[in-house]
Protein backbone atom coordinates (compact mmCIF):
# COMPACT_ATOMS: atom_id res chain seq x y z
CA UNK A 1 0.00 0.00 0.00
CA UNK A 2 2.62 2.50 1.05
CA UNK A 3 5.48 3.42 -1.24
CA UNK A 4 7.39 4.70 1.79
CA UNK A 5 7.54 3.54 5.42
CA UNK A 6 5.55 0.40 4.67
CA UNK A 7 3.69 -0.87 7.71
CA UNK A 8 4.25 2.27 9.80
CA UNK A 9 1.85 5.09 10.48
CA UNK A 10 2.81 8.21 8.58
CA UNK A 11 4.50 10.97 10.61
CA UNK A 12 3.96 13.99 8.39
CA UNK A 13 2.77 17.49 9.26
CA UNK A 14 -0.35 18.62 7.39
CA UNK A 15 -3.85 19.91 8.08
CA UNK A 16 -6.30 17.25 9.23
CA UNK A 17 -9.68 17.27 7.45
CA UNK A 18 -11.70 18.48 10.42
CA UNK A 19 -9.16 21.22 11.09
CA UNK A 20 -9.60 22.40 7.51
CA UNK A 21 -13.29 23.00 8.09
CA UNK A 22 -12.47 25.15 11.10
CA UNK A 23 -10.19 27.37 9.04
CA UNK A 24 -11.50 27.69 5.50
CA UNK A 25 -13.89 26.87 2.69
CA UNK A 26 -12.69 23.38 1.75
CA UNK A 27 -12.02 22.43 -1.87
CA UNK A 28 -12.02 18.69 -2.58
CA UNK A 29 -11.09 16.46 -5.51
CA UNK A 30 -13.85 13.87 -5.82
CA UNK A 31 -13.32 10.11 -5.90
CA UNK A 32 -13.20 9.10 -9.57
CA UNK A 33 -12.98 5.51 -10.77
CA UNK A 34 -9.60 4.98 -12.50
CA UNK A 35 -8.55 8.62 -12.26
CA UNK A 36 -8.12 9.50 -8.57
CA UNK A 37 -4.83 7.64 -8.26
CA UNK A 38 -1.91 8.86 -6.16
CA UNK A 39 -0.04 10.90 -8.84
CA UNK A 40 -3.21 12.84 -9.72
CA UNK A 41 -3.96 13.45 -6.05
CA UNK A 42 -0.44 14.82 -5.63
CA UNK A 43 -0.94 17.04 -8.69
CA UNK A 44 -4.18 18.72 -7.60
CA UNK A 45 -2.74 19.49 -4.17
CA UNK A 46 -0.20 21.72 -5.92
CA UNK A 47 -3.09 23.86 -7.17
CA UNK A 48 -5.14 24.75 -4.07
CA UNK A 49 -7.00 21.47 -3.62
CA UNK A 50 -7.32 20.91 0.12
CA UNK A 51 -8.49 17.30 0.30
CA UNK A 52 -8.24 14.38 -2.12
CA UNK A 53 -10.06 11.04 -2.31
CA UNK A 54 -9.03 7.66 -3.65
CA UNK A 55 -11.15 6.08 -6.37
CA UNK A 56 -14.13 4.10 -5.11
CA UNK A 57 -12.84 0.74 -3.78
CA UNK A 58 -15.05 -2.32 -3.32
CA UNK A 59 -14.68 -3.07 0.40
CA UNK A 60 -15.34 -6.81 0.16
CA UNK A 61 -12.62 -7.43 -2.43
CA UNK A 62 -10.23 -5.12 -0.60
CA UNK A 63 -10.59 -7.10 2.61
CA UNK A 64 -10.23 -10.53 1.03
CA UNK A 65 -7.42 -9.95 -1.44
CA UNK A 66 -3.91 -8.66 -0.79
CA UNK A 67 -3.57 -8.28 -4.57
CA UNK A 68 -6.64 -6.03 -4.63
CA UNK A 69 -5.22 -3.94 -1.79
CA UNK A 70 -1.90 -3.46 -3.55
CA UNK A 71 -3.63 -2.64 -6.83
CA UNK A 72 -6.38 -0.36 -5.56
CA UNK A 73 -4.67 1.58 -2.80
CA UNK A 74 -1.22 3.07 -3.28
CA UNK A 75 -0.10 6.02 -1.22
CA UNK A 76 3.01 7.70 0.08
CA UNK A 77 4.14 9.95 2.90
CA UNK A 78 3.15 13.19 1.17
CA UNK A 79 -0.22 11.94 -0.08
CA UNK A 80 -2.16 13.68 2.70
CA UNK A 81 -4.73 14.60 3.80
CA UNK A 82 -6.30 11.56 2.18
CA UNK A 83 -9.79 10.04 2.33
CA UNK A 84 -10.36 6.47 1.15
CA UNK A 85 -13.76 5.91 -0.43
CA UNK A 86 -15.34 2.46 -0.17
CA UNK A 87 -18.36 0.86 -1.75
CA UNK A 88 -19.92 -1.48 0.80
CA UNK A 89 -23.31 -3.11 1.30
CA UNK A 90 -22.91 -4.16 4.94
CA UNK A 91 -21.46 -2.69 8.10
CA UNK A 92 -18.82 -5.35 8.73
CA UNK A 93 -17.15 -4.93 5.35
CA UNK A 94 -17.07 -1.16 5.69
CA UNK A 95 -15.59 -1.29 9.21
CA UNK A 96 -13.07 -4.02 8.32
CA UNK A 97 -11.86 -2.04 5.32
CA UNK A 98 -11.64 1.13 7.39
CA UNK A 99 -9.43 -0.60 9.95
CA UNK A 100 -7.01 -1.69 7.23
CA UNK A 101 -6.48 1.82 5.84
CA UNK A 102 -6.54 3.69 9.15
CA UNK A 103 -2.73 3.93 9.49
CA UNK A 104 -2.34 5.32 5.98
CA UNK A 105 -5.21 7.80 5.65
CA UNK A 106 -7.25 10.45 7.45
CA UNK A 107 -10.72 9.03 6.99
CA UNK A 108 -13.07 6.83 5.03
CA UNK A 109 -16.05 7.75 2.91
CA UNK A 110 -19.06 5.58 2.10
CA UNK A 111 -20.24 5.76 -1.50
CA UNK A 112 -24.01 6.29 -1.46
CA UNK A 113 -24.15 8.01 -4.82
CA UNK A 114 -22.84 5.81 -7.64
CA UNK A 115 -25.80 5.39 -10.04
CA UNK A 116 -24.29 2.69 -12.26
CA UNK A 117 -26.48 -0.36 -12.66
CA UNK A 118 -23.81 -2.89 -11.70
CA UNK A 119 -23.18 -1.09 -8.41
CA UNK A 120 -26.83 -0.88 -7.43
CA UNK A 121 -27.43 -4.50 -8.45
CA UNK A 122 -24.77 -5.52 -5.92
CA UNK A 123 -26.21 -3.28 -3.21
CA UNK A 124 -23.62 -0.51 -3.54
CA UNK A 125 -23.79 3.17 -4.30
CA UNK A 126 -27.00 5.11 -4.78
CA UNK A 127 -29.30 2.23 -3.79
CA UNK A 128 -28.15 2.81 -0.20
CA UNK A 129 -30.10 6.06 0.08
CA UNK A 130 -33.20 3.89 0.25
CA UNK A 131 -31.69 2.20 3.33
CA UNK A 132 -30.92 5.02 5.79
CA UNK A 133 -30.85 2.68 8.80
CA UNK A 134 -28.10 0.66 7.13
CA UNK A 135 -26.07 3.79 6.38
CA UNK A 136 -26.48 4.86 9.99
CA UNK A 137 -25.23 1.48 11.24
CA UNK A 138 -22.28 1.49 8.85
CA UNK A 139 -21.15 4.88 10.13
CA UNK A 140 -21.59 3.78 13.74
CA UNK A 141 -19.63 0.57 13.20
CA UNK A 142 -16.60 2.43 11.88
CA UNK A 143 -16.81 5.03 14.63
CA UNK A 144 -16.81 2.28 17.26
CA UNK A 145 -14.07 0.20 15.64
CA UNK A 146 -11.60 2.96 14.71
CA UNK A 147 -10.47 4.81 17.78
CA UNK A 148 -7.95 7.13 16.16
CA UNK A 149 -8.44 10.79 17.01
CA UNK A 150 -9.60 12.96 14.09
CA UNK A 151 -10.20 9.97 11.80
CA UNK A 152 -13.26 10.95 9.78
CA UNK A 153 -16.23 8.94 8.54
CA UNK A 154 -18.16 10.68 5.78
CA UNK A 155 -20.76 9.82 3.16
CA UNK A 156 -21.36 10.95 -0.42
CA UNK A 157 -25.00 10.82 -1.50
CA UNK A 158 -27.42 11.60 -4.29
CA UNK A 159 -30.77 13.17 -3.48
CA UNK A 160 -34.19 11.52 -3.29
CA UNK A 161 -37.15 12.46 -5.46
CA UNK A 162 -38.81 13.56 -2.24
CA UNK A 163 -36.29 15.86 -0.55
CA UNK A 164 -37.87 15.21 2.85
CA UNK A 165 -36.36 11.71 2.62
CA UNK A 166 -32.94 13.23 1.94
CA UNK A 167 -33.16 15.55 4.93
CA UNK A 168 -34.41 12.77 7.22
CA UNK A 169 -31.59 10.47 6.12
CA UNK A 170 -28.94 13.14 6.65
CA UNK A 171 -30.27 13.96 10.12
CA UNK A 172 -30.24 10.28 11.01
CA UNK A 173 -26.63 9.86 9.86
CA UNK A 174 -25.65 13.06 11.65
CA UNK A 175 -26.84 11.51 14.92
CA UNK A 176 -24.70 8.45 14.15
CA UNK A 177 -21.60 10.64 14.18
CA UNK A 178 -20.90 11.28 10.49
CA UNK A 179 -18.09 13.80 10.00
CA UNK A 180 -19.53 15.50 6.91
CA UNK A 181 -21.96 14.85 4.07
CA UNK A 182 -21.19 15.42 0.38
CA UNK A 183 -24.35 15.95 -1.66
CA UNK A 184 -24.46 15.43 -5.40
CA UNK A 185 -27.48 17.47 -6.40
CA UNK A 186 -29.12 14.91 -8.69
CA UNK A 187 -31.25 11.83 -8.16
CA UNK A 188 -29.87 8.43 -9.09
CA UNK A 189 -31.86 8.52 -12.35
CA UNK A 190 -30.57 11.92 -13.46
CA UNK A 191 -27.45 12.37 -15.58
CA UNK A 192 -27.23 15.64 -17.52
CA UNK A 193 -30.03 17.56 -15.82
CA UNK A 194 -28.95 20.72 -13.97
CA UNK A 195 -27.76 20.20 -10.41
CA UNK A 196 -30.42 20.99 -7.83
CA UNK A 197 -28.56 23.50 -5.68
CA UNK A 198 -31.74 24.21 -3.70
CA UNK A 199 -31.66 20.59 -2.51
CA UNK A 200 -28.05 21.00 -1.39
CA UNK A 201 -28.98 24.20 0.42
CA UNK A 202 -31.90 22.43 2.12
CA UNK A 203 -29.62 19.73 3.50
CA UNK A 204 -27.14 22.34 4.68
CA UNK A 205 -29.87 24.21 6.55
CA UNK A 206 -31.09 21.08 8.34
CA UNK A 207 -27.88 19.51 9.69
CA UNK A 208 -25.04 20.86 11.80
CA UNK A 209 -22.19 18.84 10.29
CA UNK A 210 -20.38 20.31 7.25
CA UNK A 211 -22.16 19.81 3.93
CA UNK A 212 -20.15 19.60 0.71
CA UNK A 213 -21.67 20.49 -2.67
CA UNK A 214 -20.95 18.26 -5.68
CA UNK A 215 -22.01 18.44 -9.32
CA UNK A 216 -21.31 20.62 -12.39
CA UNK A 217 -18.36 22.49 -10.88
CA UNK A 218 -16.23 23.25 -13.93
CA UNK A 219 -14.50 26.50 -12.95
CA UNK A 220 -13.57 28.56 -9.93
CA UNK A 221 -16.53 30.83 -10.74
CA UNK A 222 -18.84 27.80 -10.45
CA UNK A 223 -17.31 27.17 -7.04
CA UNK A 224 -17.98 30.74 -5.90
CA UNK A 225 -21.53 30.61 -7.27
CA UNK A 226 -22.25 27.34 -5.45
CA UNK A 227 -20.83 28.71 -2.23
CA UNK A 228 -22.98 31.83 -2.47
CA UNK A 229 -26.16 29.97 -3.44
CA UNK A 230 -25.99 27.24 -0.80
CA UNK A 231 -23.77 28.38 2.05
CA UNK A 232 -22.01 25.00 2.12
CA UNK A 233 -18.74 24.36 3.94
CA UNK A 234 -16.95 23.18 0.80
CA UNK A 235 -17.16 21.78 -2.70
CA UNK A 236 -16.14 18.56 -4.42
CA UNK A 237 -15.33 18.54 -8.15
CA UNK A 238 -14.75 15.62 -10.53
CA UNK A 239 -14.94 16.34 -14.28
CA UNK A 240 -13.82 19.91 -13.75
CA UNK A 241 -10.65 18.69 -12.05
CA UNK A 242 -9.94 16.15 -14.79
CA UNK A 243 -10.14 18.82 -17.45
CA UNK A 244 -8.25 21.37 -15.39
CA UNK A 245 -6.39 20.13 -12.29
CA UNK A 246 -5.49 23.78 -11.58
CA UNK A 247 -9.15 24.86 -11.52
CA UNK A 248 -9.18 25.66 -7.80
CA UNK A 249 -6.16 27.94 -8.29
CA UNK A 250 -8.27 30.09 -10.61
CA UNK A 251 -7.01 28.95 -14.03
CA UNK A 252 -9.59 28.87 -16.82
CA UNK A 253 -7.72 26.07 -18.60
CA UNK A 254 -4.87 23.79 -17.65
CA UNK A 255 -1.65 25.83 -17.52
CA UNK A 256 1.41 24.28 -19.13
CA UNK A 257 3.12 24.35 -15.74
CA UNK A 258 0.44 21.94 -14.50
CA UNK A 259 0.98 19.67 -17.53
CA UNK A 260 4.69 19.70 -16.76
CA UNK A 261 3.98 18.78 -13.14
CA UNK A 262 1.82 15.87 -14.34
CA UNK A 263 4.65 14.57 -16.53
CA UNK A 264 7.00 14.67 -13.57
CA UNK A 265 4.64 13.06 -11.05
CA UNK A 266 3.24 10.38 -13.34
CA UNK A 267 6.54 9.27 -14.78
CA UNK A 268 8.35 9.20 -11.45
CA UNK A 269 5.60 6.95 -10.03
CA UNK A 270 5.40 4.59 -12.99
CA UNK A 271 1.86 5.48 -14.05
CA UNK A 272 0.58 3.07 -16.75
CA UNK A 273 0.61 4.59 -20.22
CA UNK A 274 -3.15 4.52 -20.76
CA UNK A 275 -3.83 6.47 -17.57
CA UNK A 276 -0.90 8.83 -18.24
CA UNK A 277 -2.24 9.52 -21.74
CA UNK A 278 -5.91 9.84 -20.74
CA UNK A 279 -5.12 12.47 -18.13
CA UNK A 280 -3.22 14.48 -20.73
CA UNK A 281 -6.13 14.15 -23.15
CA UNK A 282 -8.43 15.69 -20.56
CA UNK A 283 -5.95 18.40 -19.49
CA UNK A 284 -5.18 19.55 -23.04
CA UNK A 285 -8.73 19.39 -24.38
CA UNK A 286 -9.25 23.15 -24.17
CA UNK A 287 -5.66 23.97 -25.05
CA UNK A 288 -5.55 22.02 -28.33
CA UNK A 289 -7.49 22.58 -31.53
CA UNK A 290 -9.81 19.85 -32.76
CA UNK A 291 -7.23 18.76 -35.33
CA UNK A 292 -4.48 18.65 -32.71
CA UNK A 293 -6.66 16.56 -30.40
CA UNK A 294 -7.30 14.03 -33.15
CA UNK A 295 -3.56 13.53 -33.57
CA UNK A 296 -2.72 13.54 -29.87
CA UNK A 297 -5.46 11.10 -28.93
CA UNK A 298 -4.14 8.48 -31.36
CA UNK A 299 -0.60 8.47 -29.94
CA UNK A 300 0.17 5.00 -28.64
CA UNK A 301 3.41 5.21 -26.66
CA UNK A 302 5.06 7.36 -24.03
CA UNK A 303 7.82 8.25 -26.48
CA UNK A 304 5.29 9.46 -29.04
CA UNK A 305 3.51 11.59 -26.43
CA UNK A 306 6.77 13.14 -25.24
CA UNK A 307 7.86 13.87 -28.81
CA UNK A 308 4.54 15.58 -29.50
CA UNK A 309 4.74 17.68 -26.35
CA UNK A 310 8.34 18.60 -27.11
CA UNK A 311 7.53 19.73 -30.63
CA UNK A 312 4.39 21.66 -29.71
CA UNK A 313 4.82 22.81 -26.10
CA UNK A 314 8.54 22.35 -25.34
CA UNK A 315 7.64 19.98 -22.50
CA UNK A 316 9.20 16.79 -23.83
CA UNK A 317 12.88 17.16 -22.83
CA UNK A 318 12.09 17.65 -19.15
CA UNK A 319 9.87 14.58 -19.09
CA UNK A 320 12.38 12.45 -20.98
CA UNK A 321 15.07 13.19 -18.39
CA UNK A 322 12.74 11.81 -15.74
CA UNK A 323 12.23 8.57 -17.64
N, C-alpha and C positions, 0 to 999 in steps of 0.2 A: 504493500500500500504506500509506504513512505519511501521517497527517493533518498531521504536523508534521515539519520537517527532512527532507523527502523526498530520498532518495538518500544520506543521511548516517547513519553509525552513531550510535545514541542514546548521549548522554553524560548519564546519569541515575543517581543513587546509590540503590541498593536491594540487597537480599540476593540473591545468586546461588543457584540451586537447590541445588547441592552444599553451599554454606555453610549453607543452612537445615537440611540433614540433620545437620550437625555440632552444631547449636545446639538443636534442638527436635523435637518430634513434628510432622510436616508435614501440614497439612490442605489438600487439593487440590479444585478444582472440575473435574469430569470433562469431557472433550470431548463435547459434545452436538450432534448435527446440528440446524441451524437456531438453536439457543438459546445457544450459547457465543460470541456475538458480543461485540465490544469493549465496548459499554455495560454488558452483564451482567457481564463480567469485572471492569470497574471497580467495579461495585456490590458484588460479593461480597468484594472486597479491603477494603472499608470495614468488613466484619464478620468479621474474623479468618481469612479464607481466605488462605493463604500463597502458593499457586501456582495459576495458571489456565491452561487449555488452550483453543486454538481448536477450532471444530468439526472433524470429520474432513474432510480435503481430499483429493480424488483427485489424486495426484502427477502422473500423465500429463497430465491436462487443465491443471493448474496450470503445468506447464513449457511447454506448447505455446501457451497462450492468455493474452495480456496482459489480455483482458477477464475471464477466469476469475480471474486473480491479483487484479485490482482488486475483483472481486465477493466473492471468498472470503476474502481476507485484508486486513483493515483494522486498523491499530493506531495508537498515538500514543505520545508520549514517556513518559507515565505508566503505560502498559499493560504493566508489568513487575513481577515476573519472568513471562515468557510462554513457553509451550511450544506449538509448532505440531505438530498431529497429522496425519500423512499416511496414506492408504491407498495401498499400492504392491504390485505383484506381481513386481517385479524390482529388482535392486540399483541399476542405473543411474538409474532414475526416482527412487528414494528419495534417492540422493546428489545428483542434479541439483536436486531440489526443496529439499533441505536447504541447498545452497549459495545458492540464491536468497534464503531467509529468514534466513540467518545474521546479516546486519547488523541485523535488526529483532527478534530473538528471543534466547532463552537456551538453546534446545534444540529437538530434534525428537523425536517419538514415532511409533513404527510401530504401526498398528492391527492387532492379531492377535486381535481379540475380537469384531468385529461379526458377528452371526449371521444377518443378513438374507440372503435367498436371492440377491438380485441381486448383492450384494457377493461372496459365495462363488462364484457362477457366473463372475465376472470375475477370480477368483483373489485377491480381497482379504479382509481381515478374518480371521475365525476359521478359514478353511481353511488359513491359514498354519501353524497349530500342528501340522499333519501334515507340514510341510516345515521341520524345525528347521535343516537345513544352509543353506537359503535365508535364513532369518531371521538366522543367524549371519553370512552373507556380506553381507547388507544393512547390518547394524550395522557390520561392518568397513569397508565401502566409505565410509560416512559418516565414520567415525573417521579414515580415511586422507585423505579429500578436504577435510574442514573442520578447519583447524588452529588455530581460535580457542580460547584457553585457557578452560576451564570451560564450554564449549558441550557440552550433554548429549545423549546418544542413548539413549532409553528405549523400552520396549515395553509394550503393554497386551495381556494375554492372557486367554483362557478356559482352563479346565482340561480335561484329557483324561479319558476314562472310566477309564483305567488311570493312576493318579497317578504311577507310576514314569516314564511318558513325559513328564509335566509337569516332574518334577524333572530328568530327563536333559536336556530342552530348555533349562531355565533355567540349568543348569550349563554347557551348551555356549555359550549366549549370554553368560553371565558371562565366560567365557574370551575372548570376542570383544571385550570391553570395554564392555558395556552399562552405563549409568550407574545405572539402577534398573529394577525390574520391577513393574508394577501387575498384580495378579491379581484378576480377577473370578471369584468362587467358584462358577461354574456351568459346565457343559459347553455346547457350542454348541447342543445340542438343548433345553436347559432354559430355561424362561422364568420361571414363578412359583414354582418349587420353592425351598425355603430355601437360602440361600447356605451352601456347604460351608466353614466357617471352619477346619476341621481340615486341608483341602487347602491353604489359604493359610498356615497355621502350618507345614505340612510343607515348603513351598517356602522359607519364611523360615529354617527350621532347616538347609537344605541349600545355601544360597548365602551369600556374604559381602556382596554389594551390597544396598542398601536394597530392601525389599519393601513395596509399597503395597497395602492391602486395599481392594477395591471390591465393592459389592453390598449393597442393603438397608440403607443408612445414612440414616435418616430423622430422626434427632435427635442432639443432642450426647451423650445417654446411649448411643445405639447406637455412637457413635464410641468412647466410653470402654470399652464392653463388647468391641468388636472389638480394641481395643488390648490389653486385659487377656487376652483369649482367645488371641491370636495372637503378641503381641510384635512386631508389625510396626513399621516406621519411620514410617508415615504412613497416611492414608486418602484415598480419592477418592470423592466423592459426586456423584450426578447428579440423580435425581428429588427427593431430599431438598432439594437446593439450589434447584431450580426452585420447589418449594412454599414454601420458606423460605430465601431468600438469606442470612438472618442466623442460620442454624442453628448454624454454628461458634461464634458469639458467645454461644450458650446460650439463645436464644429458642425457645420452644415453638411459636410461630407467627410469621408475618411481622409485625414491629412497624410501626406507621404511619410511623415515621421512615424505615424502609427503603423503604416504598412511595413516600414523598416523594422520597427519593434517586433511586429509579428514574425518577420523572417528570422530575426535573432532568437526569439523565444521558441518558436516551433522547431527550428532546426537543431537548436541545442538540446531539446527534449526528445528528439526522435519522433516527431509527429508523423503518422502515416501520410503518404503522398495525397491520397484522396481528400483527407480532412484538411491538410495544408492548402491544397488547391481550392477546395470549396470555400474556405474562409476568404481567400483572396478574391474569388469570384464575387462574393457578397460585398467585400470591402471596396472593390474597384468598380462596382456596378454604376455608380453615379459619376465616377471619374472618367471612365472610358466611353467612347462612342459605341454605337450599336455594332459597327463593323469591327472595332477593336475587341469588343466582348466576344464576338463570334470566333475570332482567332484565338483569343486567350482561353476560352472555355474548352477548346479542343486540344490544348497542350496536354501531353500525356506523361511527362517526366519532370522531375525536379530540375534537371539541367535545362530543359526547354523553358520552364517557367522563369528561371533565373536569367537565362539569355534574353527573354522577352522584357523582363523588368530592367535589365541592364541597358538594353537598346532604347527603351521608351521612357524610363524614369530614373536611370542611373542608380538603381538599387541593387543590381546583380552582384557587383564585385564584393560588396560588404557581406552579402549572404553567402557567397561562395567561399570566403575565408572561414566562415563559421563551419562549413561542411567539411 
